[in-house]
């Protein structure tokens, strides 16, 4: 039996891999200007047209940026920018599968809470407290409450000390807004329960207890995940774009 012949790589793929190799080897750094088109095409062994296609693809991914009249540069390679395609995936999810995204959130945010418990500064803990106090006055404004809820989770994610983790969580928190809004509107007592759960999480964060913070966060997010799974067909916005 003969070994399968791997498919030939396109010239665009060659460009993408070549520039990635330059980045991983350190020959290109965040903020570096790419060599002029003729030289880089020769270095990578591709045509200038293929080079342009590869550069455009990497610009779409947030790896490169072209400055009119000044050349092409490596971006800051910020995790939030590089993970932006994740938001496209999340946007394509049907409302019936919102609980799948919420399950991913639960796994990731439980870890971020555990990490944040030993990293949060006193200033960040006070900021979390202020967010919760502000949320207490928004019972009659559900959207304002959800925005406060979002900020609470984002502060914890940033405090995890892991930028890629925080960027993924930030995307998922934003893309699960509607599911959380629907629960707050339709589930009597959900807002009060969420406020109590937030306070319980903050208590464990102030105690610097990673495992209890992890458990509190997991239980908190499980509530909206289960509600979304069992009430997907009731969502009046399920056909909204």
Buried (B, 14 or more C-beta within 10 A) or exposed (E): EEEEEEEEEEBBBBBBEBBEEBBEEEEBEEEEEBBEBEEBBEEBEBEEEBBBBBBBBBBEBBBBBBEEEEEBBBBEEEBBBBBBEBBEEBEEBEBEEBBBBBBBBBEBBBBBBBBBBBBBEEEBBEBBEEBBEBBBEBEEEBEBBBBBBBBBBBBBBBBBEBBEBBBBBBBBBEBBBBBBBBBBBEBEEBBEBBBEBBEBBBEBBBEBBBEBBBBBBBBBBBBBBBBBBEBBEEBEEBEEE
